């Protein structure tokens, strides 16, 4: 009975070690953070590769994602402003 417990523990240890070794740490470079399309691709690749982020990398990612959302909304507002200026009823 003791021998079978050791085999099970060894098997679990090997499985955990293999899983940990397969988890990648991804570099979140400035070129990714400053490009909204790259931020989206980074998130897709992160999920696909089961990668891990440090707390500072996660904060950088979240800041970049928020900045992209603000930029996206600003683009919509600029488009609406252009449309209203060009096609407004007071023209």
N, CA and C atoms as a LAMMPS dump frame, in Angstrom:
ITEM: TIMESTEP
0
ITEM: NUMBER OF ATOMS
273
ITEM: BOX BOUNDS ff ff ff
-5.0000000000000000e+02 5.0000000000000000e+02
-5.0000000000000000e+02 5.0000000000000000e+02
-5.0000000000000000e+02 5.0000000000000000e+02
ITEM: ATOMS id mol type element x y z
1 1 1 N 0.816 -1.197 0
2 1 2 C 0 0 0
3 1 3 C 0.864 1.265 0
4 2 1 N 1.937 1.274 0.778
5 2 2 C 2.827 2.429 0.837
6 2 3 C 3.484 2.653 -0.518
7 3 1 N 3.859 1.593 -1.193
8 3 2 C 4.508 1.698 -2.497
9 3 3 C 3.564 2.321 -3.533
10 4 1 N 2.29 1.922 -3.537
11 4 2 C 1.343 2.48 -4.503
12 4 3 C 1.099 3.97 -4.241
13 5 1 N 1.114 4.394 -2.976
14 5 2 C 0.967 5.821 -2.666
15 5 3 C 2.154 6.611 -3.193
16 6 1 N 3.358 6.04 -3.081
17 6 2 C 4.553 6.723 -3.581
18 6 3 C 4.499 6.859 -5.095
19 7 1 N 4.009 5.816 -5.774
20 7 2 C 3.897 5.864 -7.233
21 7 3 C 2.891 6.932 -7.642
22 8 1 N 1.769 6.989 -6.95
23 8 2 C 0.754 8 -7.248
24 8 3 C 1.312 9.396 -7.001
25 9 1 N 1.982 9.603 -5.888
26 9 2 C 2.57 10.912 -5.59
27 9 3 C 3.618 11.299 -6.617
28 10 1 N 4.428 10.348 -7.034
29 10 2 C 5.436 10.625 -8.05
30 10 3 C 4.769 10.996 -9.364
31 11 1 N 3.714 10.278 -9.733
32 11 2 C 2.994 10.572 -10.975
33 11 3 C 2.388 11.967 -10.941
34 12 1 N 1.789 12.328 -9.809
35 12 2 C 1.2 13.659 -9.667
36 12 3 C 2.287 14.724 -9.727
37 13 1 N 3.418 14.491 -9.094
38 13 2 C 4.531 15.446 -9.124
39 13 3 C 5.043 15.652 -10.536
40 14 1 N 5.164 14.574 -11.294
41 14 2 C 5.624 14.676 -12.683
42 14 3 C 4.611 15.449 -13.504
43 15 1 N 3.319 15.174 -13.314
44 15 2 C 2.272 15.883 -14.041
45 15 3 C 2.3 17.374 -13.73
46 16 1 N 2.411 17.725 -12.466
47 16 2 C 2.464 19.142 -12.079
48 16 3 C 3.717 19.802 -12.644
49 17 1 N 4.838 19.126 -12.572
50 17 2 C 6.081 19.674 -13.124
51 17 3 C 5.991 19.896 -14.613
52 18 1 N 5.378 18.951 -15.329
53 18 2 C 5.224 19.084 -16.776
54 18 3 C 4.292 20.235 -17.11
55 19 1 N 3.195 20.344 -16.378
56 19 2 C 2.245 21.43 -16.618
57 19 3 C 2.903 22.783 -16.366
58 20 1 N 3.654 22.887 -15.303
59 20 2 C 4.343 24.139 -14.986
60 20 3 C 5.387 24.466 -16.042
61 21 1 N 6.088 23.474 -16.519
62 21 2 C 7.111 23.703 -17.541
63 21 3 C 6.489 24.158 -18.853
64 22 1 N 5.257 23.72 -19.134
65 22 2 C 4.598 24.099 -20.38
66 22 3 C 3.998 25.498 -20.323
67 23 1 N 3.804 26.036 -19.146
68 23 2 C 3.278 27.396 -19.013
69 23 3 C 4.394 28.367 -19.372
70 24 1 N 4.108 29.226 -20.327
71 24 2 C 5.122 30.161 -20.821
72 24 3 C 4.976 31.505 -20.134
73 25 1 N 6.055 32.204 -20.022
74 25 2 C 6.012 33.592 -19.59
75 25 3 C 6.198 34.436 -20.841
76 26 1 N 5.273 35.322 -21.085
77 26 2 C 5.26 36.116 -22.308
78 26 3 C 5.764 37.52 -21.996
79 27 1 N 6.58 38.048 -22.889
80 27 2 C 7.087 39.409 -22.736
81 27 3 C 6.067 40.387 -23.294
82 28 1 N 5.689 41.34 -22.5
83 28 2 C 4.729 42.354 -22.912
84 28 3 C 5.51 43.621 -23.23
85 29 1 N 5.973 43.726 -24.456
86 29 2 C 6.856 44.825 -24.842
87 29 3 C 6.069 46.106 -25.113
88 30 1 N 6.78 47.197 -25.157
89 30 2 C 6.182 48.501 -25.422
90 30 3 C 5.538 48.543 -26.799
91 31 1 N 6.113 47.83 -27.772
92 31 2 C 5.535 47.823 -29.117
93 31 3 C 4.155 47.177 -29.12
94 32 1 N 3.922 46.225 -28.224
95 32 2 C 2.6 45.614 -28.115
96 32 3 C 1.645 46.573 -27.412
97 33 1 N 2.097 47.162 -26.326
98 33 2 C 1.243 48.035 -25.519
99 33 3 C 0.782 49.253 -26.314
100 34 1 N 1.596 49.752 -27.229
101 34 2 C 1.271 50.957 -27.989
102 34 3 C 0.49 50.68 -29.265
103 35 1 N 0.039 49.445 -29.483
104 35 2 C -0.675 49.086 -30.702
105 35 3 C -1.895 48.253 -30.315
106 36 1 N -3.087 48.784 -30.541
107 36 2 C -4.312 48.11 -30.096
108 36 3 C -4.503 46.744 -30.743
109 37 1 N -4.195 46.618 -32.033
110 37 2 C -4.313 45.307 -32.685
111 37 3 C -3.347 44.308 -32.062
112 38 1 N -2.155 44.773 -31.718
113 38 2 C -1.162 43.897 -31.091
114 38 3 C -1.601 43.481 -29.687
115 39 1 N -2.292 44.365 -28.982
116 39 2 C -2.799 44.024 -27.648
117 39 3 C -3.824 42.892 -27.761
118 40 1 N -4.696 42.976 -28.759
119 40 2 C -5.692 41.924 -28.978
120 40 3 C -5.023 40.611 -29.343
121 41 1 N -4.051 40.653 -30.252
122 41 2 C -3.326 39.438 -30.638
123 41 3 C -2.572 38.85 -29.452
124 42 1 N -2.003 39.72 -28.64
125 42 2 C -1.287 39.273 -27.451
126 42 3 C -2.217 38.471 -26.544
127 43 1 N -3.427 38.99 -26.332
128 43 2 C -4.391 38.295 -25.47
129 43 3 C -4.788 36.948 -26.062
130 44 1 N -4.988 36.899 -27.38
131 44 2 C -5.332 35.628 -28.034
132 44 3 C -4.2 34.62 -27.871
133 45 1 N -2.978 35.05 -28.117
134 45 2 C -1.824 34.157 -27.998
135 45 3 C -1.597 33.727 -26.557
136 46 1 N -1.835 34.618 -25.642
137 46 2 C -1.668 34.317 -24.223
138 46 3 C -2.592 33.177 -23.818
139 47 1 N -3.84 33.266 -24.238
140 47 2 C -4.812 32.227 -23.918
141 47 3 C -4.45 30.915 -24.607
142 48 1 N -4.066 30.998 -25.87
143 48 2 C -3.73 29.806 -26.654
144 48 3 C -2.518 29.075 -26.084
145 49 1 N -1.535 29.801 -25.62
146 49 2 C -0.29 29.207 -25.13
147 49 3 C -0.297 28.924 -23.631
148 50 1 N -1.42 29.182 -22.966
149 50 2 C -1.522 28.975 -21.519
150 50 3 C -0.376 29.681 -20.793
151 51 1 N -0.109 30.897 -21.227
152 51 2 C 1.017 31.654 -20.666
153 51 3 C 0.617 32.315 -19.353
154 52 1 N 1.618 32.752 -18.641
155 52 2 C 1.394 33.411 -17.361
156 52 3 C 1.99 34.808 -17.396
157 53 1 N 1.304 35.731 -16.738
158 53 2 C 1.774 37.112 -16.653
159 53 3 C 2.107 37.452 -15.213
160 54 1 N 3.109 38.277 -15.056
161 54 2 C 3.399 38.805 -13.725
162 54 3 C 2.355 39.876 -13.41
163 55 1 N 2.295 40.293 -12.178
164 55 2 C 1.348 41.344 -11.79
165 55 3 C 1.601 42.637 -12.552
166 56 1 N 2.868 42.992 -12.744
167 56 2 C 3.177 44.232 -13.468
168 56 3 C 2.802 44.105 -14.945
169 57 1 N 2.993 42.914 -15.535
170 57 2 C 2.591 42.706 -16.926
171 57 3 C 1.071 42.784 -17.06
172 58 1 N 0.351 42.21 -16.099
173 58 2 C -1.113 42.259 -16.143
174 58 3 C -1.593 43.695 -16.027
175 59 1 N -0.966 44.489 -15.162
176 59 2 C -1.338 45.898 -15.035
177 59 3 C -1.079 46.633 -16.349
178 60 1 N 0.06 46.368 -16.987
179 60 2 C 0.371 46.996 -18.273
180 60 3 C -0.649 46.602 -19.33
181 61 1 N -1.021 45.317 -19.339
182 61 2 C -2.016 44.843 -20.309
183 61 3 C -3.357 45.543 -20.086
184 62 1 N -3.796 45.607 -18.839
185 62 2 C -5.083 46.242 -18.536
186 62 3 C -5.05 47.718 -18.907
187 63 1 N -3.962 48.41 -18.59
188 63 2 C -3.82 49.824 -18.965
189 63 3 C -3.881 49.996 -20.478
190 64 1 N -3.217 49.097 -21.205
191 64 2 C -3.217 49.165 -22.671
192 64 3 C -4.613 48.909 -23.22
193 65 1 N -5.317 47.94 -22.646
194 65 2 C -6.675 47.615 -23.1
195 65 3 C -7.612 48.791 -22.853
196 66 1 N -7.506 49.432 -21.707
197 66 2 C -8.338 50.6 -21.395
198 66 3 C -8.024 51.736 -22.367
199 67 1 N -6.746 51.973 -22.633
200 67 2 C -6.354 53.028 -23.582
201 67 3 C -6.927 52.747 -24.968
202 68 1 N -6.929 51.487 -25.373
203 68 2 C -7.485 51.119 -26.682
204 68 3 C -8.99 51.37 -26.727
205 69 1 N -9.681 51.055 -25.642
206 69 2 C -11.125 51.301 -25.584
207 69 3 C -11.42 52.794 -25.688
208 70 1 N -10.638 53.6 -24.997
209 70 2 C -10.821 55.054 -25.049
210 70 3 C -10.553 55.562 -26.463
211 71 1 N -9.478 55.075 -27.078
212 71 2 C -9.147 55.485 -28.448
213 71 3 C -10.261 55.088 -29.409
214 72 1 N -10.786 53.89 -29.25
215 72 2 C -11.852 53.391 -30.116
216 72 3 C -13.105 54.259 -29.981
217 73 1 N -13.473 54.589 -28.755
218 73 2 C -14.647 55.431 -28.53
219 73 3 C -14.422 56.832 -29.075
220 74 1 N -13.207 57.348 -28.946
221 74 2 C -12.888 58.665 -29.482
222 74 3 C -13.023 58.678 -31.004
223 75 1 N -12.6 57.601 -31.655
224 75 2 C -12.743 57.499 -33.11
225 75 3 C -14.213 57.543 -33.509
226 76 1 N -15.069 56.857 -32.746
227 76 2 C -16.503 56.89 -33.03
228 76 3 C -17.063 58.295 -32.841
229 77 1 N -16.649 58.963 -31.788
230 77 2 C -17.127 60.323 -31.546
231 77 3 C -16.682 61.271 -32.654
232 78 1 N -15.445 61.132 -33.115
233 78 2 C -14.951 61.973 -34.201
234 78 3 C -15.745 61.721 -35.484
235 79 1 N -16.077 60.458 -35.741
236 79 2 C -16.877 60.117 -36.923
237 79 3 C -18.27 60.724 -36.831
238 80 1 N -18.872 60.645 -35.659
239 80 2 C -20.192 61.241 -35.468
240 80 3 C -20.136 62.756 -35.626
241 81 1 N -19.102 63.37 -35.087
242 81 2 C -18.928 64.82 -35.202
243 81 3 C -18.788 65.213 -36.673
244 82 1 N -18.001 64.464 -37.429
245 82 2 C -17.825 64.726 -38.86
246 82 3 C -19.166 64.601 -39.581
247 83 1 N -19.903 63.533 -39.285
248 83 2 C -21.188 63.294 -39.931
249 83 3 C -22.16 64.435 -39.652
250 84 1 N -22.228 64.855 -38.392
251 84 2 C -23.14 65.937 -38.017
252 84 3 C -22.731 67.24 -38.695
253 85 1 N -21.435 67.533 -38.719
254 85 2 C -20.964 68.762 -39.366
255 85 3 C -21.233 68.744 -40.863
256 86 1 N -21.105 67.597 -41.49
257 86 2 C -21.277 67.509 -42.941
258 86 3 C -22.742 67.434 -43.349
259 87 1 N -23.536 66.679 -42.61
260 87 2 C -24.91 66.417 -43.033
261 87 3 C -25.961 66.986 -42.085
262 88 1 N -25.565 67.837 -41.158
263 88 2 C -26.515 68.394 -40.192
264 88 3 C -27.653 69.128 -40.88
265 89 1 N -28.812 69.163 -40.247
266 89 2 C -30.011 69.763 -40.85
267 89 3 C -29.923 71.28 -40.949
268 90 1 N -29.007 71.904 -40.222
269 90 2 C -28.901 73.362 -40.26
270 90 3 C -28.065 73.865 -41.427
271 91 1 N -27.631 73.005 -42.321
272 91 2 C -26.809 73.422 -43.472
273 91 3 C -27.662 73.935 -44.581
